[in-house]
Amino acid sequence: MPIYRALLGFAGNNQGWTEIHQLRSTETRPRLLKSLMQSMAQKRADFLGTPYAVNAFRVSAYLNDDGTRAPRASFFIRQTFTTSTPPSSKPAEPGDVALIARGTTTDKGNQNTTFWGAPPDAAVDRGGNVILGNANLQTDTDNYIGFLIANGFGWGESGAPADNEIKTITQNIDGTVTFQFKANVLLPAQHTIYYPARVRGINKGHSPLCGACNVTVIDADKVRTQEVIAFSTSQVGGFVKIYPQLRQFLPYFAIDVELIVGNHKRGRPFGSTRGRAPARVRG
């Protein structure tokens, strides 16, 4: 069965964010998943505090049955979903507060984390403790979790790639960076595409090279970044983890809500226009 990416967009109080799951389905086109996504959006909206709402959803093809990348296809629609509970009794927790949901699967021992933003204020008390018995939170989250599990939702496995220890670091003429490792690159078979990577430990962690980037293999023991990264001082040590480009599907077996909230930074309301582009510098 093909794998889809299911995205919910949120807006309220001039803020917004997205929450993404994967979905295994027998349907062959994203448009056929419209009613399922509408049900998903409403169940998620039921434990949103006001004035926040789900304001759109998108379902897009991700993987074919054989695990290869699916051709581009998606279905997007704007539709507002708000809590079924009377809004006056359910204002949202102030700030960037979010419930932390931990998803687990039976196939492997790893888990994923989803930040469920804007929980009801009445369900969070005493310095961030979650009170599931307040604001109908237990019932609403159980309904949402049950829906996700029953309908084949899950997440994409990021895996735990091995560290590639850095031997040398070279600044290229075009501003990209080449990492040479002490051993051959531990990667899947394809060496003609860019892979997400994470760099750490260079100059004991104090380097502009540390962090996320995309790399492509240029030799058995070398990769080059897609990004232009500037540095001036000598760069010593460090490791690079290189992740598969496609994340294989793991189904939810259970989802547990942590009983202490977290903070997850929000952006502009989902679907907002980007505004004017910055002026381009030309020679």
N, C-alpha and C positions, 0 to 999 in steps of 0.2 A: 504494500500500500504506500502511496506517496506521502511525503512529509511536507507540511505547510508551516509557515510562520504566522502566528496570530498576534496582532498588535492592537492594543487599546490605547486611545489618546485621551488625555484628561485636561480639564481647564477649570479655573475658578480663582477668584481673588487676584486676577491678573498673573496667574502662575499656570504652569502646566508640566506634564511629564508623560512618559509612555511606560507601559508594562507589556512584556513580550513573552509568549510561550510558543512551543512547537506543538503541532497537531498531526497525528497519524489518522488518515481517513481513506475510505474507499472512493470518495468523490474524486472525479478526474479534472474538475475545473474549480477555481476559487469561488466563482459566482454562486455555485451550488451550496456553499457553506454559509450563505447569508443568514438564514434563520438560526443556525447554531451560534453564529457570532452575536446575533442580537440577544439571544438568551444568555450568553456568556457576559455581555456588557451589562445587562440588567442585574444579574446576580452580583457582579462586582460593584455596581453602583449602589446596591442595597446597603453596603456598610461604608459608604462615603458620607462624611459629614458635609453639611452645607457651608458655603455655596458651591462646592466642587461637584463636578459631573463628568461622566464619560461623554465626550463630544464627537467621537468618530472611532471607526475601527477599520483595520485593513487585514486581509488574509492574502498571503502570497505563496506561490509555489517555491519550494526550497530544494528538496531532494526527490529523485526518482526512486522507483522501487528497488533498484540495485545500488542505491547509495550515492549515485553520481549527481552532479548539479542539475537541477531541473531548468528547462527553458523559462525565460522571464514571463510571468503571468501573475496578475494580482486583481483583487477586487477591493475597492475603497469606497466608503460612504460616510457622509457626515450625518449623524443622528444623535440627539441628546438623550442620555439616560440618567435619571436622578433617583435618589433613594425612594423606596416605596413607603417608608415611614414618614409621617408628617414632618416636613422640614423644620418647623419651629421647635421641635423637641430634639433636634440632632445637629447642632452646630459642630464644625470640625475642630479638632485639636489645632491650636495656633502653631505657626512656625513650620519648618520642614520635617515634621514628625511623621513617621511611617511605622506601620506594623512590619515585623520581619517574619517572612514565611519561609520555612525550610522544607524543600521538596526532596524526597528520597525515592529510590527505585530498588527493585529486588535484584536487578541484574548485576549491579556493582555497588560498592560501598560508598561511593561519592554522593554528593548532594548539591542542590543549587539553592540560591538565595534570591528571593524577590521582595522588593520593598513596596508594600501596599500603602500608598500615601493617603493622607487626609482621613484618618480614623475619627470616629465621633469623640468629641471632647469628654463626654460623660464616661467613656470606657477607658480613659487614661487618667490615672490619679497617682498621688504620692510619689512624685518625682519620676514619672515615666513607667510605672507599673500598669500592665494591661489588666483590666477588670472585664473578663469575658461575659460576666453576667449582666453588665450594664449596656444600655442602648441596643439591646437585641444582638449584640456582637457575636455571641457564641452561635446562635442560630444562623445568622447571615453568613458568617465565615464557613460554617459547616456545609451550608447549601452550596457555596461557591466551590469549596474543595471537593465535595462529592460530585459536582457537575464536571469539574476538570478531569477527575479520575475516571468517571463513567464514560466520558466521551473521547478518550484517547489522547488527552493532552500530556505534554511532558516538556523536556528542555533539550538543548543541544549540548552534548558532552564536550567540554574543553580538554579533558584528559589531564595527564600529569607528565608532560614531556621532560626528557632528561636535560640537564644543564650542559651547554657547550662552553667549555672554558676558553676564554679569549687568550690568544697568543700575541697578536699585533692588531693595532687599529690604525687605519689609513684614511686621511681626508682626500676624497677624489676631486678632480678638477671641477666637476659640476656641482660640488657641495655635498654630494651623498657620502656615505661612510662605508668602508669595507672592513668587516671583521674577519680575521683569520683565526681559526681555532687550533687547539693542540691535537685534535683528532678530526676525522671526517664528520661532516654534518649528519646528525641523527634526524632524518626527515622521511616523510612518505616518499613514494617513488617519483612524483612529478617535481621536476626542478626548473620549470619554465614559467612559474607563476609566483606571485607574492604571497607570503605567509605572514600572519600576525605573529609578532614576537615581543618579548619583554626582556629588556636589558637591565642588569643590576650589578652592583658591587664595583663599578669602575671608580677609581680614586676613592675607594671606601664608601661609595654611594654618593659622593659629592661631584657629580659630573652631569653636564647637559645631555649626555648620551643615555643616561639612565631613564628608564620608562618604556612606554609602549611605542612600537614602530612596526613597519612592514618590511620584510626582507625577501630577496630572491637569491637563489644559489647561483654562483658564478664559477665555482670550482668545487672539488670534493671537500675541501676544508674551508671554503670562503663563502660569505654572503655579503650582499650589498643592500643598503637601506633604500627604500623608495623616497624617503623624506630627506630634505636638505637639513643638515644639523651642523651648526657652527661650533667650533671649540678652538681654544688657543693653547692652553697649557698641555703638558704631557698627560696622556691617558694610560693608566696602568691597571692591569688585573680585570676582574669581572667575568660575568657569565651571561649567556643568552639562551633563553628558552624559546623554542620555535614551535608554534602550534599548528595543527592541521587547518587547512583553509576551510574545509567543510566540517561542521559539527554533526556527529551522528546522533540519532534520536534516542533518548532515554525516557520511558513512560513514567508518569507519576504513580507510585504505589501508595504514598501517603504524603500529606503536607501538614506540618505542625507550625502553629503560630507561637512565636516566642512571647514570653510574658513580660518582657521589657521592650519598649519601643526603641527605634533607632532614628537617625536623621539622614535624610536623603535629599540632596540639593535639587531644587526644581528650576526649570527654565521658564520660557514664555508659554502661554497657552498653546496647546497642540494645534497645529494648523495655521499659526500666525504667519503673516507675510514676513519675509526676511528683511525688508526695508531696502534702502538704497545700497548699492555695492560701493565699496571704498574706491577712491580714485586710484587708477593704475599708474605706476611710475614707468615711463617710457624713455628710452635713451635718446 
